[in-house]
Amino acid sequence: HHFEDHVECPERVYAVADRLRALEAEGLTAEYDTDRLASDAELAVAHKYVERLALAASPSASGAPVVLADAEDPDGVTYATATSIDDARRAVGATLDLVDLLLGAS
């Protein structure tokens, strides 16, 4: 999504992609595959509004983005859609797999 002054915006994705391409050009990247989906407990460590994410994905949801009120978030309001909980599970699961991979390599 694109909301003025919100950290989660297309420009952030483009900046990360640009940096990854630069690291790859320097030979400083590696690929790994994972299909790990984070459990509810793991997801709750990264996201304090897991129940709201699940609600947005529920069959009774309207399909419209749901506002996840997050008063302490300096980046503003976060929105969720029907796929947000699955996206979050994949992101947290991949992050945990990467940590396990890095710790196992040390």
N, CA, C and O atoms as a GROMACS GRO file, in nm:
protein
  424
    1HIS      N    1   0.083  -0.118   0.000
    1HIS     CA    2   0.000   0.000   0.000
    1HIS      C    3   0.087   0.124   0.000
    1HIS      O    4   0.207   0.117   0.026
    2HIS      N    5   0.027   0.236  -0.029
    2HIS     CA    6   0.103   0.360  -0.030
    2HIS      C    7   0.025   0.467   0.044
    2HIS      O    8  -0.075   0.520  -0.005
    3PHE      N    9   0.073   0.498   0.163
    3PHE     CA   10   0.014   0.605   0.243
    3PHE      C   11   0.127   0.700   0.278
    3PHE      O   12   0.234   0.657   0.322
    4GLU      N   13   0.103   0.827   0.260
    4GLU     CA   14   0.205   0.928   0.281
    4GLU      C   15   0.272   0.913   0.417
    4GLU      O   16   0.205   0.898   0.519
    5ASP      N   17   0.404   0.918   0.418
    5ASP     CA   18   0.487   0.912   0.538
    5ASP      C   19   0.480   0.779   0.613
    5ASP      O   20   0.521   0.774   0.729
    6HIS      N   21   0.431   0.672   0.550
    6HIS     CA   22   0.427   0.541   0.615
    6HIS      C   23   0.549   0.462   0.570
    6HIS      O   24   0.581   0.460   0.451
    7VAL      N   25   0.617   0.397   0.665
    7VAL     CA   26   0.741   0.326   0.634
    7VAL      C   27   0.717   0.209   0.537
    7VAL      O   28   0.805   0.177   0.457
    8GLU      N   29   0.601   0.147   0.542
    8GLU     CA   30   0.570   0.037   0.452
    8GLU      C   31   0.511   0.093   0.323
    8GLU      O   32   0.390   0.117   0.313
    9CYS      N   33   0.598   0.113   0.225
    9CYS     CA   34   0.556   0.175   0.100
    9CYS      C   35   0.637   0.116  -0.015
    9CYS      O   36   0.740   0.052   0.008
   10PRO      N   37   0.592   0.136  -0.137
   10PRO     CA   38   0.667   0.080  -0.251
   10PRO      C   39   0.813   0.124  -0.255
   10PRO      O   40   0.900   0.045  -0.294
   11GLU      N   41   0.841   0.245  -0.218
   11GLU     CA   42   0.980   0.294  -0.222
   11GLU      C   43   1.072   0.211  -0.132
   11GLU      O   44   1.188   0.190  -0.164
   12ARG      N   45   1.019   0.165  -0.020
   12ARG     CA   46   1.098   0.082   0.071
   12ARG      C   47   1.133  -0.050   0.003
   12ARG      O   48   1.247  -0.096   0.011
   13VAL      N   49   1.036  -0.110  -0.064
   13VAL     CA   50   1.061  -0.236  -0.135
   13VAL      C   51   1.165  -0.214  -0.244
   13VAL      O   52   1.256  -0.295  -0.260
   14TYR      N   53   1.152  -0.106  -0.320
   14TYR     CA   54   1.248  -0.076  -0.427
   14TYR      C   55   1.389  -0.056  -0.370
   14TYR      O   56   1.486  -0.103  -0.428
   15ALA      N   57   1.400   0.013  -0.258
   15ALA     CA   58   1.530   0.038  -0.196
   15ALA      C   59   1.595  -0.093  -0.150
   15ALA      O   60   1.714  -0.113  -0.170
   16VAL      N   61   1.516  -0.181  -0.090
   16VAL     CA   62   1.568  -0.310  -0.046
   16VAL      C   63   1.613  -0.392  -0.167
   16VAL      O   64   1.721  -0.451  -0.165
   17ALA      N   65   1.531  -0.396  -0.271
   17ALA     CA   66   1.566  -0.471  -0.393
   17ALA      C   67   1.694  -0.416  -0.455
   17ALA      O   68   1.779  -0.494  -0.499
   18ASP      N   69   1.708  -0.284  -0.460
   18ASP     CA   70   1.829  -0.223  -0.515
   18ASP      C   71   1.952  -0.264  -0.434
   18ASP      O   72   2.057  -0.296  -0.490
   19ARG      N   73   1.938  -0.262  -0.302
   19ARG     CA   74   2.052  -0.296  -0.215
   19ARG      C   75   2.089  -0.443  -0.232
   19ARG      O   76   2.207  -0.478  -0.235
   20LEU      N   77   1.988  -0.530  -0.242
   20LEU     CA   78   2.016  -0.672  -0.262
   20LEU      C   79   2.086  -0.697  -0.395
   20LEU      O   80   2.176  -0.780  -0.403
   21ARG      N   81   2.044  -0.625  -0.500
   21ARG     CA   82   2.112  -0.638  -0.630
   21ARG      C   83   2.257  -0.593  -0.619
   21ARG      O   84   2.346  -0.655  -0.678
   22ALA      N   85   2.282  -0.486  -0.546
   22ALA     CA   86   2.420  -0.438  -0.530
   22ALA      C   87   2.504  -0.540  -0.453
   22ALA      O   88   2.619  -0.565  -0.488
   23LEU      N   89   2.447  -0.599  -0.348
   23LEU     CA   90   2.519  -0.701  -0.272
   23LEU      C   91   2.546  -0.824  -0.358
   23LEU      O   92   2.653  -0.885  -0.350
   24GLU      N   93   2.447  -0.861  -0.441
   24GLU     CA   94   2.464  -0.975  -0.529
   24GLU      C   95   2.577  -0.950  -0.629
   24GLU      O   96   2.656  -1.040  -0.657
   25ALA      N   97   2.584  -0.828  -0.681
   25ALA     CA   98   2.691  -0.793  -0.776
   25ALA      C   99   2.828  -0.804  -0.710
   25ALA      O  100   2.928  -0.830  -0.778
   26GLU      N  101   2.833  -0.784  -0.579
   26GLU     CA  102   2.959  -0.796  -0.505
   26GLU      C  103   2.984  -0.938  -0.457
   26GLU      O  104   3.085  -0.964  -0.390
   27GLY      N  105   2.895  -1.030  -0.489
   27GLY     CA  106   2.911  -1.169  -0.447
   27GLY      C  107   2.880  -1.190  -0.300
   27GLY      O  108   2.931  -1.285  -0.239
   28LEU      N  109   2.798  -1.105  -0.242
   28LEU     CA  110   2.772  -1.111  -0.099
   28LEU      C  111   2.632  -1.161  -0.064
   28LEU      O  112   2.580  -1.130   0.044
   29THR      N  113   2.572  -1.237  -0.153
   29THR     CA  114   2.438  -1.290  -0.124
   29THR      C  115   2.438  -1.442  -0.141
   29THR      O  116   2.526  -1.499  -0.205
   30ALA      N  117   2.339  -1.502  -0.082
   30ALA     CA  118   2.316  -1.646  -0.098
   30ALA      C  119   2.166  -1.668  -0.098
   30ALA      O  120   2.091  -1.590  -0.038
   31GLU      N  121   2.122  -1.771  -0.165
   31GLU     CA  122   1.979  -1.802  -0.168
   31GLU      C  123   1.953  -1.926  -0.084
   31GLU      O  124   2.036  -2.016  -0.076
   32TYR      N  125   1.837  -1.928  -0.023
   32TYR     CA  126   1.791  -2.048   0.044
   32TYR      C  127   1.640  -2.055   0.028
   32TYR      O  128   1.572  -1.952   0.023
   33ASP      N  129   1.588  -2.176   0.021
   33ASP     CA  130   1.445  -2.196   0.005
   33ASP      C  131   1.382  -2.236   0.138
   33ASP      O  132   1.441  -2.312   0.215
   34THR      N  133   1.265  -2.185   0.162
   34THR     CA  134   1.191  -2.222   0.282
   34THR      C  135   1.042  -2.210   0.255
   34THR      O  136   0.998  -2.121   0.182
   35ASP      N  137   0.967  -2.300   0.313
   35ASP     CA  138   0.822  -2.286   0.307
   35ASP      C  139   0.765  -2.291   0.448
   35ASP      O  140   0.648  -2.324   0.468
   36ARG      N  141   0.848  -2.258   0.545
   36ARG     CA  142   0.805  -2.260   0.684
   36ARG      C  143   0.698  -2.154   0.708
   36ARG      O  144   0.714  -2.038   0.668
   37LEU      N  145   0.592  -2.194   0.773
   37LEU     CA  146   0.488  -2.101   0.817
   37LEU      C  147   0.498  -2.090   0.967
   37LEU      O  148   0.497  -2.192   1.037
   38ALA      N  149   0.507  -1.969   1.018
   38ALA     CA  150   0.519  -1.948   1.161
   38ALA      C  151   0.392  -1.994   1.232
   38ALA      O  152   0.281  -1.982   1.180
   39SER      N  153   0.410  -2.047   1.353
   39SER     CA  154   0.297  -2.084   1.438
   39SER      C  155   0.233  -1.958   1.496
   39SER      O  156   0.288  -1.849   1.482
   40ASP      N  157   0.120  -1.973   1.559
   40ASP     CA  158   0.056  -1.858   1.624
   40ASP      C  159   0.150  -1.796   1.727
   40ASP      O  160   0.161  -1.674   1.736
   41ALA      N  161   0.217  -1.880   1.806
   41ALA     CA  162   0.308  -1.829   1.910
   41ALA      C  163   0.425  -1.753   1.847
   41ALA      O  164   0.463  -1.646   1.895
   42GLU      N  165   0.482  -1.807   1.740
   42GLU     CA  166   0.594  -1.739   1.673
   42GLU      C  167   0.547  -1.609   1.610
   42GLU      O  168   0.617  -1.508   1.616
   43LEU      N  169   0.430  -1.612   1.550
   43LEU     CA  170   0.375  -1.492   1.488
   43LEU      C  171   0.351  -1.383   1.591
   43LEU      O  172   0.374  -1.265   1.564
   44ALA      N  173   0.305  -1.422   1.709
   44ALA     CA  174   0.276  -1.324   1.815
   44ALA      C  175   0.401  -1.253   1.864
   44ALA      O  176   0.392  -1.142   1.916
   45VAL      N  177   0.517  -1.314   1.848
   45VAL     CA  178   0.642  -1.249   1.888
   45VAL      C  179   0.671  -1.129   1.797
   45VAL      O  180   0.724  -1.028   1.842
   46ALA      N  181   0.636  -1.142   1.669
   46ALA     CA  182   0.664  -1.038   1.571
   46ALA      C  183   0.548  -0.940   1.553
   46ALA      O  184   0.570  -0.825   1.515
   47HIS      N  185   0.426  -0.984   1.580
   47HIS     CA  186   0.308  -0.901   1.556
   47HIS      C  187   0.216  -0.905   1.678
   47HIS      O  188   0.173  -1.013   1.719
   48LYS      N  189   0.187  -0.791   1.733
   48LYS     CA  190   0.102  -0.788   1.852
   48LYS      C  191  -0.046  -0.792   1.821
   48LYS      O  192  -0.128  -0.794   1.912
   49TYR      N  193  -0.082  -0.792   1.694
   49TYR     CA  194  -0.223  -0.791   1.657
   49TYR      C  195  -0.260  -0.914   1.574
   49TYR      O  196  -0.326  -0.901   1.471
   50VAL      N  197  -0.217  -1.031   1.618
   50VAL     CA  198  -0.242  -1.156   1.545
   50VAL      C  199  -0.391  -1.182   1.530
   50VAL      O  200  -0.436  -1.225   1.423
   51GLU      N  201  -0.468  -1.157   1.636
   51GLU     CA  202  -0.612  -1.183   1.629
   51GLU      C  203  -0.678  -1.098   1.521
   51GLU      O  204  -0.768  -1.145   1.451
   52ARG      N  205  -0.634  -0.973   1.507
   52ARG     CA  206  -0.690  -0.885   1.404
   52ARG      C  207  -0.650  -0.932   1.265
   52ARG      O  208  -0.729  -0.920   1.171
   53LEU      N  209  -0.529  -0.984   1.251
   53LEU     CA  210  -0.487  -1.040   1.122
   53LEU      C  211  -0.576  -1.158   1.085
   53LEU      O  212  -0.619  -1.170   0.970
   54ALA      N  213  -0.603  -1.244   1.183
   54ALA     CA  214  -0.689  -1.360   1.158
   54ALA      C  215  -0.830  -1.316   1.121
   54ALA      O  216  -0.895  -1.377   1.036
   55LEU      N  217  -0.877  -1.212   1.186
   55LEU     CA  218  -1.011  -1.161   1.158
   55LEU      C  219  -1.021  -1.111   1.014
   55LEU      O  220  -1.121  -1.135   0.947
   56ALA      N  221  -0.918  -1.044   0.967
   56ALA     CA  222  -0.919  -0.992   0.829
   56ALA      C  223  -0.923  -1.106   0.728
   56ALA      O  224  -0.974  -1.089   0.618
   57ALA      N  225  -0.870  -1.222   0.765
   57ALA     CA  226  -0.865  -1.337   0.675
   57ALA      C  227  -0.986  -1.428   0.689
   57ALA      O  228  -1.002  -1.523   0.611
   58SER      N  229  -1.072  -1.402   0.785
   58SER     CA  230  -1.185  -1.492   0.811
   58SER      C  231  -1.285  -1.489   0.694
   58SER      O  232  -1.298  -1.388   0.625
   59PRO      N  233  -1.354  -1.600   0.674
   59PRO     CA  234  -1.452  -1.606   0.564
   59PRO      C  235  -1.562  -1.501   0.575
   59PRO      O  236  -1.621  -1.462   0.474
   60SER      N  237  -1.590  -1.454   0.695
   60SER     CA  238  -1.696  -1.355   0.712
   60SER      C  239  -1.648  -1.212   0.687
   60SER      O  240  -1.728  -1.119   0.688
   61ALA      N  241  -1.518  -1.194   0.663
   61ALA     CA  242  -1.464  -1.060   0.638
   61ALA      C  243  -1.515  -1.008   0.504
   61ALA      O  244  -1.541  -1.085   0.411
   62SER      N  245  -1.528  -0.878   0.495
   62SER     CA  246  -1.583  -0.816   0.374
   62SER      C  247  -1.487  -0.817   0.256
   62SER      O  248  -1.528  -0.799   0.141
   63GLY      N  249  -1.359  -0.837   0.283
   63GLY     CA  250  -1.259  -0.831   0.177
   63GLY      C  251  -1.191  -0.695   0.171
   63GLY      O  252  -1.086  -0.680   0.108
   64ALA      N  253  -1.251  -0.597   0.236
   64ALA     CA  254  -1.190  -0.463   0.241
   64ALA      C  255  -1.075  -0.465   0.343
   64ALA      O  256  -1.080  -0.540   0.440
   65PRO      N  257  -0.972  -0.383   0.322
   65PRO     CA  258  -0.864  -0.376   0.421
   65PRO      C  259  -0.918  -0.341   0.560
   65PRO      O  260  -1.010  -0.261   0.575
   66VAL      N  261  -0.857  -0.404   0.660
   66VAL     CA  262  -0.895  -0.381   0.799
   66VAL      C  263  -0.786  -0.294   0.862
   66VAL      O  264  -0.668  -0.321   0.844
   67VAL      N  265  -0.826  -0.192   0.934
   67VAL     CA  266  -0.730  -0.107   1.004
   67VAL      C  267  -0.690  -0.176   1.132
   67VAL      O  268  -0.774  -0.213   1.214
   68LEU      N  269  -0.560  -0.192   1.149
   68LEU     CA  270  -0.507  -0.247   1.273
   68LEU      C  271  -0.459  -0.129   1.356
   68LEU      O  272  -0.347  -0.081   1.337
   69ALA      N  273  -0.542  -0.083   1.445
   69ALA     CA  274  -0.506   0.033   1.526
   69ALA      C  275  -0.384  -0.002   1.609
   69ALA      O  276  -0.385  -0.098   1.686
   70ASP      N  277  -0.281   0.076   1.594
   70ASP     CA  278  -0.156   0.051   1.661
   70ASP      C  279  -0.104   0.186   1.712
   70ASP      O  280  -0.014   0.246   1.654
   71ALA      N  281  -0.162   0.231   1.821
   71ALA     CA  282  -0.136   0.366   1.872
   71ALA      C  283   0.012   0.391   1.903
   71ALA      O  284   0.059   0.504   1.890
   72GLU      N  285   0.085   0.286   1.944
   72GLU     CA  286   0.227   0.306   1.978
   72GLU      C  287   0.318   0.307   1.857
   72GLU      O  288   0.436   0.339   1.869
   73ASP      N  289   0.267   0.271   1.742
   73ASP     CA  290   0.350   0.262   1.622
   73ASP      C  291   0.380   0.400   1.566
   73ASP      O  292   0.290   0.470   1.521
   74PRO      N  293   0.507   0.441   1.569
   74PRO     CA  294   0.542   0.573   1.516
   74PRO      C  295   0.522   0.585   1.365
   74PRO      O  296   0.521   0.696   1.310
   75ASP      N  297   0.507   0.471   1.298
   75ASP     CA  298   0.489   0.472   1.153
   75ASP      C  299   0.345   0.488   1.110
   75ASP      O  300   0.315   0.494   0.991
   76GLY      N  301   0.255   0.496   1.206
   76GLY     CA  302   0.114   0.515   1.172
   76GLY      C  303   0.036   0.386   1.170
   76GLY      O  304   0.083   0.282   1.217
   77VAL      N  305  -0.082   0.394   1.116
   77VAL     CA  306  -0.174   0.282   1.114
   77VAL      C  307  -0.128   0.175   1.015
   77VAL      O  308  -0.077   0.207   0.908
   78THR      N  309  -0.148   0.050   1.052
   78THR     CA  310  -0.118  -0.062   0.965
   78THR      C  311  -0.249  -0.122   0.916
   78THR      O  312  -0.344  -0.134   0.993
   79TYR      N  313  -0.253  -0.160   0.791
   79TYR     CA  314  -0.373  -0.218   0.732
   79TYR      C  315  -0.350  -0.366   0.704
   79TYR      O  316  -0.237  -0.407   0.674
   80ALA      N  317  -0.455  -0.446   0.713
   80ALA     CA  318  -0.447  -0.588   0.682
   80ALA      C  319  -0.553  -0.624   0.579
   80ALA      O  320  -0.660  -0.564   0.574
   81THR      N  321  -0.519  -0.723   0.496
   81THR     CA  322  -0.614  -0.774   0.398
   81THR      C  323  -0.632  -0.923   0.424
   81THR      O  324  -0.576  -0.978   0.520
   82ALA      N  325  -0.710  -0.988   0.342
   82ALA     CA  326  -0.740  -1.130   0.360
   82ALA      C  327  -0.613  -1.217   0.355
   82ALA      O  328  -0.612  -1.325   0.414
   83THR      N  329  -0.509  -1.171   0.287
   83THR     CA  330  -0.386  -1.252   0.276
   83THR      C  331  -0.280  -1.212   0.378
   83THR      O  332  -0.175  -1.276   0.385
   84SER      N  333  -0.304  -1.109   0.456
   84SER     CA  334  -0.200  -1.057   0.545
   84SER      C  335  -0.150  -1.160   0.645
   84SER      O  336  -0.030  -1.165   0.671
   85ILE      N  337  -0.239  -1.242   0.703
   85ILE     CA  338  -0.192  -1.338   0.804
   85ILE      C  339  -0.103  -1.444   0.739
   85ILE      O  340  -0.003  -1.485   0.798
   86ASP      N  341  -0.138  -1.490   0.619
   86ASP     CA  342  -0.053  -1.587   0.550
   86ASP      C  343   0.080  -1.524   0.511
   86ASP      O  344   0.185  -1.588   0.521
   87ASP      N  345   0.076  -1.399   0.467
   87ASP     CA  346   0.199  -1.328   0.434
   87ASP      C  347   0.288  -1.313   0.557
   87ASP      O  348   0.410  -1.334   0.550
   88ALA      N  349   0.228  -1.279   0.670
   88ALA     CA  350   0.303  -1.264   0.794
   88ALA      C  351   0.362  -1.397   0.839
   88ALA      O  352   0.476  -1.403   0.884
   89ARG      N  353   0.284  -1.505   0.827
   89ARG     CA  354   0.334  -1.638   0.864
   89ARG      C  355   0.455  -1.676   0.778
   89ARG      O  356   0.553  -1.730   0.830
   90ARG      N  357   0.449  -1.648   0.648
   90ARG     CA  358   0.563  -1.678   0.559
   90ARG      C  359   0.685  -1.594   0.596
   90ARG      O  360   0.797  -1.644   0.602
   91ALA      N  361   0.663  -1.465   0.620
   91ALA     CA  362   0.775  -1.375   0.652
   91ALA      C  363   0.842  -1.413   0.783
   91ALA      O  364   0.964  -1.421   0.791
   92VAL      N  365   0.762  -1.437   0.885
   92VAL     CA  366   0.820  -1.474   1.016
   92VAL      C  367   0.884  -1.612   1.006
   92VAL      O  368   0.992  -1.634   1.061
   93GLY      N  369   0.819  -1.706   0.938
   93GLY     CA  370   0.876  -1.839   0.922
   93GLY      C  371   1.009  -1.835   0.849
   93GLY      O  372   1.105  -1.901   0.891
   94ALA      N  373   1.018  -1.758   0.741
   94ALA     CA  374   1.143  -1.746   0.666
   94ALA      C  375   1.251  -1.681   0.751
   94ALA      O  376   1.367  -1.722   0.747
   95THR      N  377   1.213  -1.579   0.828
   95THR     CA  378   1.310  -1.512   0.915
   95THR      C  379   1.364  -1.609   1.019
   95THR      O  380   1.485  -1.613   1.045
   96LEU      N  381   1.275  -1.688   1.080
   96LEU     CA  382   1.319  -1.784   1.180
   96LEU      C  383   1.408  -1.892   1.118
   96LEU      O  384   1.506  -1.934   1.179
   97ASP      N  385   1.374  -1.938   0.998
   97ASP     CA  386   1.460  -2.034   0.929
   97ASP      C  387   1.598  -1.975   0.901
   97ASP      O  388   1.699  -2.044   0.914
   98LEU      N  389   1.602  -1.848   0.861
   98LEU     CA  390   1.730  -1.784   0.833
   98LEU      C  391   1.813  -1.772   0.961
   98LEU      O  392   1.934  -1.797   0.958
   99VAL      N  393   1.750  -1.734   1.071
   99VAL     CA  394   1.823  -1.727   1.198
   99VAL      C  395   1.877  -1.864   1.235
   99VAL      O  396   1.993  -1.876   1.275
  100ASP      N  397   1.795  -1.969   1.222
  100ASP     CA  398   1.841  -2.104   1.249
  100ASP      C  399   1.960  -2.141   1.160
  100ASP      O  400   2.057  -2.202   1.206
  101LEU      N  401   1.952  -2.106   1.033
  101LEU     CA  402   2.060  -2.134   0.938
  101LEU      C  403   2.188  -2.061   0.980
  101LEU      O  404   2.295  -2.121   0.983
  102LEU      N  405   2.176  -1.934   1.013
  102LEU     CA  406   2.295  -1.856   1.053
  102LEU      C  407   2.354  -1.904   1.184
  102LEU      O  408   2.476  -1.912   1.197
  103LEU      N  409   2.269  -1.936   1.281
  103LEU     CA  410   2.321  -1.984   1.410
  103LEU      C  411   2.382  -2.121   1.395
  103LEU      O  412   2.478  -2.154   1.464
  104GLY      N  413   2.328  -2.202   1.306
  104GLY     CA  414   2.384  -2.335   1.282
  104GLY      C  415   2.518  -2.329   1.212
  104GLY      O  416   2.598  -2.421   1.224
  105ALA      N  417   2.543  -2.221   1.139
  105ALA     CA  418   2.669  -2.204   1.066
  105ALA      C  419   2.780  -2.151   1.156
  105ALA      O  420   2.897  -2.154   1.118
  106SER      N  421   2.742  -2.100   1.274
  106SER     CA  422   2.847  -2.040   1.360
  106SER      C  423   2.908  -2.139   1.454
  106SER      O  424   2.996  -2.105   1.532
   0.00000   0.00000   0.00000
